[in-house]
Amino acid sequence: MILPFPIPLNLPSFHGNSQRAKQFAANDGPDYADCIGAHANGPDGVGEIQLVVPRQMKTLGHSRPVCVTELGYALPIDGRAPAGFDWVMSHTSEQQAEVLLGGMHWARQSGVVRLVILWNLNFDGPAGDPNVPYALVRANAGWQSPIVEQSVGQP
């Protein structure tokens, strides 16, 4: 079971010591999970897995591995961004590849990450949906990062 307790970077109030996380840990919450969920698709669209995982481990203790249920890096959609996502306009497919592949490599070497789910493969919702900028493959556009495409399935 992955405990549904992700602490994403996009919560401005979370800085590694949220009251909710402390209460959860104090009540032995991690003892009831195979791993602790975490999101690594921060407010600026950067999947800062190297920051999120140690923060989770410090706040909740080192008793369980971390399952990163969202590792993502947002890109503009046809040169535009959904409302509230203006920060993606400076992102490039090269940066997406660096963040995602670097994050996956770091996770493999970390010794504490049990699984990573890339966010997201091919979400193709309506224009303006905040999940669309994270899609690695888009309808009528294919892979957003050829480097990621080439690396899929590589050990």
N, C-alpha and C positions, 0 to 999 in steps of 0.2 A: 504494500500500500504506500502510495506517495501521499504524505500528509498535505492537505490543501492549505499550506501556509506560506505562499510565496511572499517575499518582501522585495518588490520591484524597486528599481532605482527611481522610478517616476513618482514616488511618494515623497514630496518635499520634506515631510516631517520625519522621515526615517533616516537616521544617520548611524545605524548600527546599535541603537539602544532604545528602540521603541518600547513603550510600556506594554503593549500587547505581546511582543516577543518575550519580554522579561517574564510576564505572567505565565505565558505558555511554558517556558523553560522551567520556571519555579514549580509548576504543577506537573512536572515529569512528562510533558507533552511529547518530547522526542522519543520517549520510551515506547510509544504506541505507533511508531511509524518505521517503515523500512528505510526511508530517506525523507529529507526535508526539501520541499519545493522552493525554487527560487526563479525569479525572472531576471534576465540580463538583456534588457532592451531599453536602456535608459531614456531619459527625457530628451536628450539630444539625438536619439536614435542609435547610439553606440552601444553595442553589446559588451558592456564592461564586466565580463565574467570574472576576470582576475580581481575585481574589487568586490563583487557581490558574494562570491563563494566564501572568501575569508570572513566577510562581515557576518554572513549567516552562521558560520562555524563559531565565531567569537560570541555572538549574541545567544545562540541556542546550545552551545556546547559542542564538543567534538565527538559526541556519542553516536551520531548517525551520518551517513554520507549525504551529499546534496544531489538532488535531481534538478537540473536546470530545465525547466519546462518551457522556457522561451528564451532562446538566444537569437536576437534579431538585429538588423541594421537597416534602417529605412532609407529609401531613395525617392527622388521626385517621380511623379507619374506623368509622363508625356510633358515634362517641363513645368509641372504644377505640383502643388501640395494641398492636401485637404486642410480645411480650417483648423488652425491651431498647430499645424505641422510645418510652419515656414522654415524651421531649422533644418529640414531635409534638403533645402535648395542648394546647400553647399556640399552635399554628400555625393560621392562618386562610386561607380561600380568597383573601382580599384580599392577604395577604402572599405567597401562592403566585404570584398574578398579578404582583405587583411584582417579585419575585425572577426569575421566568422571563422576563417581557417585558423587564425592565430588563437582564437578562443577555443576551438575544438582541440587544437594541439595542446594548449595549456591544460584543458580539462583532462585529456588522456594522461598527462604527466603529473597531475595534481595529487593523485592518490586518495582524493576525497569525493570526486564527482563520479556518481554511478551512471548517470545518463544525461545526455543533452538532446533537446529537441530544437531543431532550427525553426525559427518563427519567421515566416511561414513559407511553405513550399510554393503553393500556387493559388492563394486566395484571390478571387476575382469578383469582389463585391461591387456595389454601385459606386460611382464617382463620389468622392468625399468620405468614403468609409476609412477610418483611421487604420484599419488592418492592411489595406492595399499597399501602402508604401513598403511594407516588410516582405511582400511576396518576392521569392527568388525567381519564379517563372510567372510571366504575365501573358494573358491571352493576347494574341496578335503581336507580341513583342519578344516572346521567348525568354531565355535566361537573361537576367539583368547583369550578371557578372560572368563572363566567359571563364574566368579563373575558377570560380566556384563550380561551374558546370564541369570543368575538366577534373576537378578534385573529388567530385561526388563518388563515393564508393572506394576511395583510396584509403589504405590503412594508415 
